[in-house]
Amino acid sequence: MSLNGAGDLRGRTVVLIGGGSGIGLRVAHRVVAAGGRVVLGGRTASRLAAAAQELGDAATWQTVDTGDTAALAAFFDGIERVDHLFTTAASYEVGPMRELSDAAAASPFDSKFWGQYHAVRLAAPKLADDGSVVLMAGAASARPAGLAPAYVACNAAIEGLGRGLAVELAPVRVNVVSPGTVDGQLWANRPDTVREAAFDQYRRESVLARPAAEDEIAHAVLYLFTNTFTTGSTLYPDGGYTLR
Ligand SMILES: NC(=O)c1ccc[n+]([C@@H]2O[C@H](COP(=O)([O-])OP(=O)(O)OC[C@H]3O[C@@H](n4cnc5c(N)ncnc54)[C@H](OP(=O)(O)O)[C@@H]3O)[C@@H](O)[C@H]2O)c1
């Protein structure tokens, strides 16, 4: 059994789809600092190239859209071994059931749920026995922040998927990270008024009275990669949002 413990990813290959920005890029920095290599995936070559340049020789990248299973298969064909996989890639709409079209309501499942499902399925033959998968969910699963029932259900479904895959893929470990609101790239891309209202709500309603930093979520992901006895767990780095 490998004694690769927390903080040591020497000789490991970590695949980060969505790793060209945001939480995935913070994870990439932590992996490289721990001695690992990263393979970044995403849809925009210029974003991936800039991220890889920031990370140095330990990073390579390849464009891929998680909504295209043939492209995902080709992406994994080019990778010899996957020690850890984390997929932040997702594009979806959120909103109330009474207002969203059926296609918009289905978009979190189409992209965030099935995108990750297919990524794990296509990575599975390459996953090292002592490796792991971390799925990305969101603490809205446990405590809805606004009116977005399909998005809430999608995150709860991803947490269930993590438990089911932990049983099927053992000894590969499968865990879920379910963050609260993060002050980072995703919210920076949204309108100022929407972002400020969400952050104010989070300051009022979370125990730690602030949104997370992206690196605080990345730290939780590294724990799930490296703790060799944690599987089937969902970790909530949410500043206590789900307690209240
Ligand atoms: N930030 C938060 O407050 C928060 C809280 C809870 C959960 N989450 C979850 O975290 C994930 C987003 O991560 P983030 O916050 O780090 O946001 P982000 O910076 O927007 O990262 C998403 C990355 O995924 C890529 N991407 C999007 N759709 C893709 C697709 N179909 N195929 C391949 N790549 C794709 C994007 O690049 P391209 O557009 O160039 O492809 C981008 O680099 C989502 O699942 C979100 O629900 C975020």
The ligand as an SDF file (V2000), in Angstrom:
LIG
                    3D

 48 52  0  0  0  0  0  0  0  0999 V2000
  -17.9770   29.3460   -6.7710 N   0  0  0  0  0  0  0  0  0  0  0  0
  -18.9690   29.0010   -5.9240 C   0  0  0  0  0  0  0  0  0  0  0  0
  -19.5190   29.8250   -5.1710 O   0  0  0  0  0  0  0  0  0  0  0  0
  -19.4190   27.5590   -5.9120 C   0  0  0  0  0  0  0  0  0  0  0  0
  -20.1270   27.0910   -4.7960 C   0  0  0  0  0  0  0  0  0  0  0  0
  -20.5700   25.7700   -4.7960 C   0  0  0  0  0  0  0  0  0  0  0  0
  -20.3210   24.9650   -5.8990 C   0  0  0  0  0  0  0  0  0  0  0  0
  -19.6370   25.4710   -6.9630 N   0  0  0  0  0  0  0  0  0  0  0  0
  -19.4410   24.6240   -8.1310 C   0  0  0  0  0  0  0  0  0  0  0  0
  -18.1090   24.7670   -8.6140 O   0  0  0  0  0  0  0  0  0  0  0  0
  -18.1000   24.5810  -10.0330 C   0  0  0  0  0  0  0  0  0  0  0  0
  -17.5210   25.8160  -10.7170 C   0  0  0  0  0  0  0  0  0  0  0  0
  -16.2070   25.9950  -10.3070 O   0  0  0  0  0  0  0  0  0  0  0  0
  -15.6310   27.4560   -9.9960 P   0  0  0  0  0  0  0  0  0  0  0  0
  -16.4230   28.0570   -8.9160 O   0  0  0  0  0  0  0  0  0  0  0  0
  -14.1660   27.3150   -9.8430 O   0  0  0  0  0  0  0  0  0  0  0  0
  -16.0170   28.2970  -11.3260 O   0  0  0  0  0  0  0  0  0  0  0  0
  -15.2070   28.6580  -12.6490 P   0  0  0  0  0  0  0  0  0  0  0  0
  -13.9880   29.4560  -12.3570 O   0  0  0  0  0  0  0  0  0  0  0  0
  -16.2350   29.2590  -13.5540 O   0  0  0  0  0  0  0  0  0  0  0  0
  -14.7180   27.2330  -13.1870 O   0  0  0  0  0  0  0  0  0  0  0  0
  -15.4010   26.4640  -14.0980 C   0  0  0  0  0  0  0  0  0  0  0  0
  -14.3970   25.9830  -15.1380 C   0  0  0  0  0  0  0  0  0  0  0  0
  -14.9950   24.9470  -15.9050 O   0  0  0  0  0  0  0  0  0  0  0  0
  -14.8110   25.2170  -17.2890 C   0  0  0  0  0  0  0  0  0  0  0  0
  -16.0140   24.6740  -17.9470 N   0  0  0  0  0  0  0  0  0  0  0  0
  -17.2960   25.1290  -17.8430 C   0  0  0  0  0  0  0  0  0  0  0  0
  -18.1280   24.3460  -18.5530 N   0  0  0  0  0  0  0  0  0  0  0  0
  -17.3530   23.3720  -19.1040 C   0  0  0  0  0  0  0  0  0  0  0  0
  -17.6140   22.2480  -19.9340 C   0  0  0  0  0  0  0  0  0  0  0  0
  -18.8560   21.9710  -20.3670 N   0  0  0  0  0  0  0  0  0  0  0  0
  -16.5760   21.4570  -20.3030 N   0  0  0  0  0  0  0  0  0  0  0  0
  -15.3140   21.7230  -19.8990 C   0  0  0  0  0  0  0  0  0  0  0  0
  -15.0010   22.7710  -19.1140 N   0  0  0  0  0  0  0  0  0  0  0  0
  -16.0030   23.5740  -18.7210 C   0  0  0  0  0  0  0  0  0  0  0  0
  -14.6470   26.7050  -17.4080 C   0  0  0  0  0  0  0  0  0  0  0  0
  -13.7920   27.0530  -18.4960 O   0  0  0  0  0  0  0  0  0  0  0  0
  -14.3470   27.2020  -20.0080 P   0  0  0  0  0  0  0  0  0  0  0  0
  -15.5820   28.0760  -19.9220 O   0  0  0  0  0  0  0  0  0  0  0  0
  -13.1860   27.8330  -20.7030 O   0  0  0  0  0  0  0  0  0  0  0  0
  -14.6370   25.8240  -20.4660 O   0  0  0  0  0  0  0  0  0  0  0  0
  -13.9660   27.0670  -16.1050 C   0  0  0  0  0  0  0  0  0  0  0  0
  -12.5510   27.0140  -16.2170 O   0  0  0  0  0  0  0  0  0  0  0  0
  -19.5770   24.3650  -10.4300 C   0  0  0  0  0  0  0  0  0  0  0  0
  -19.8510   22.9970  -10.4440 O   0  0  0  0  0  0  0  0  0  0  0  0
  -20.3100   25.0450   -9.2950 C   0  0  0  0  0  0  0  0  0  0  0  0
  -21.6540   24.5840   -9.1560 O   0  0  0  0  0  0  0  0  0  0  0  0
  -19.1670   26.7380   -6.9850 C   0  0  0  0  0  0  0  0  0  0  0  0
  1  2  1  0
  2  3  2  0
  2  4  1  0
  4  5  1  0
  4 48  2  0
  5  6  2  0
  6  7  1  0
  7  8  2  0
  8  9  1  0
  8 48  1  0
  9 10  1  0
  9 46  1  0
 10 11  1  0
 11 12  1  0
 11 44  1  0
 12 13  1  0
 13 14  1  0
 14 15  2  0
 14 16  1  0
 14 17  1  0
 17 18  1  0
 18 19  2  0
 18 20  1  0
 18 21  1  0
 21 22  1  0
 22 23  1  0
 23 24  1  0
 23 42  1  0
 24 25  1  0
 25 26  1  0
 25 36  1  0
 26 27  1  0
 26 35  1  0
 27 28  2  0
 28 29  1  0
 29 30  1  0
 29 35  2  0
 30 31  1  0
 30 32  2  0
 32 33  1  0
 33 34  2  0
 34 35  1  0
 36 37  1  0
 36 42  1  0
 37 38  1  0
 38 39  2  0
 38 40  1  0
 38 41  1  0
 42 43  1  0
 44 45  1  0
 44 46  1  0
 46 47  1  0
M  CHG  2   8   1  16  -1
M  END
$$$$
